[in-house]
Amino acid sequence: MKCGFTLARKWHRKKEELFQNLLTQVIEQFSRVFKIDDLKTDVANHLAMLEKRVELEGLKVAEIEKCKSDIKKMRDEMAARSTRTNCPCKYSFLDESKRLVPRRDVPSYPKYMLSQETIEALRKPTFDVWLWEPNEMLSCLEHMYHDLGLVKDFNINPIILKRWLVKLSQMDILILMTASVCHDLDHPGYNNTYQINARTELAVRYNDISPLENHHCAVAFQILAQPECNILSHVDKEQFKRIRQGMITLILATDMARHAEILDAFKEILDKFDYSNEEHVTQLKMVLIKCCDISNEVRPMEVAEPWVDCLLEEYFMQSDREKSEGLPVAPFMDRDKVTKPTAQIGFLKFVLIPMFETVTKLFPEVEEVLLQPLWESRDRYEELKQIDDAVKELQKKKNESLAIGSKEK
C-alpha cells in the first residue's frame, strides 16, 4: 500500500514537473511573440517617423518596383477585361473589403536630377512621355509643382503640369492641375454609355449621371483622406472646401456627354471675358481641363500615335463586350466599322479643332503651338484615308474581276 502511495507521489511530482516545463515553454513562446510584436511596433513607429521626416524635409518617396508591378498588372487586367462581368473597378464603394488602405511598403529613391533641356521640354506640348521611366516621370511631375510655386504657396509636395495662364490665381492653378492629375483615377476601360446600358455598380450608384467622372472624384478624395497621401493637409477648412468644389466641377466637366454644353457656354462669354468674374474663370478652367483630357493629337505623331492605338484597342474591347452582352454598340467603337483614319478625322474636325480654335480666340499666342499640329494631324489622317479608300477600291475591282472570270468559266 505504502509502495503504491510512493509511486503515486512520484508520478504526481513528475506530472508537476512536466506541467511546469510545458508552462515555461509556453511563457517563453508568448514572450518571444510579444517581443516580436514590440519589435514590429518599434519598427513601424520608426518608419512612421522617417516618413514624417521625408514629408517635412520636402523629399519624396515613390514605388519603383511597385509601380512596374502595377503596370504589369494593369496590362494583364486589360487583356482579361473582356471576360469580366459588371463594373471592373478597383475601388468599389459598395464593398468594404476593397477600401483603400495606406501603404507602408513604399521605398525611398534618390531624386532624379532634371537637366535644363528636360525642364524646357516639359514646357512644350512636344514632350515625349514614352521616353521616360515611371520614376523619372515622378521627378518631372514634382518639378512642375515646384516650378509653379505651388509647393511654397500651399505648403505641399506633390505633382503638377505646366502653367501657361499667368492671369489665373495660384488657387485656380492648384485646382486645375490637381483635377487634371485625378480626372481619370481608377478608370475601368468602359465608358459611361456602357456603364449605363449594362447597369453596372457605378451607374446604379450615381443614378446614370456621369458615373465614371463621379467615381474619379470619389477615388481622388478617398486617397486625399489618407494622411500619407493628403497633399492638402496644410490648407485651412475654407481653402479645402473651395479646392474640393473646384476639383469636382472640373472632373465632372470631362464627361464628353457635356462637351457641347460646356463649349457653348464658354463661347457666350468669350467676347466679354473678365478674369475678375469667378464664373468666367470657372468656365475657362472647365474648357482647359477638357483640352488637357483630349489633347493627344496636339503632340507630334510619334508621341501621339501609340496613344491612339491604345484608345482604339480599348474601344474595340468595349464593343466586343457589348456585342457579347447584347448591348448597343457605338459605330466609332466597332472594330468592323472603324479605322484609325476615320476615327481620328471625325474627332479632329468636329471636336478637337473647334474647341482649340475657341481657346485660341482668348489666347491667340498659342495658335501655332496648339492649332497648327491639329490641322497637320487632320491632313495626315485624310491622306491615310485616301490611301485606304484607294486600296479598298482596287481590292473591290479585283474581287469583281475574279467573280466575272469565275462565271465565264
Order of alpha helices (4+ residues) and beta strands (2+ residues): alpha-alpha-alpha-alpha-alpha-alpha-alpha-alpha-alpha-alpha-alpha-alpha-alpha-alpha-alpha-alpha
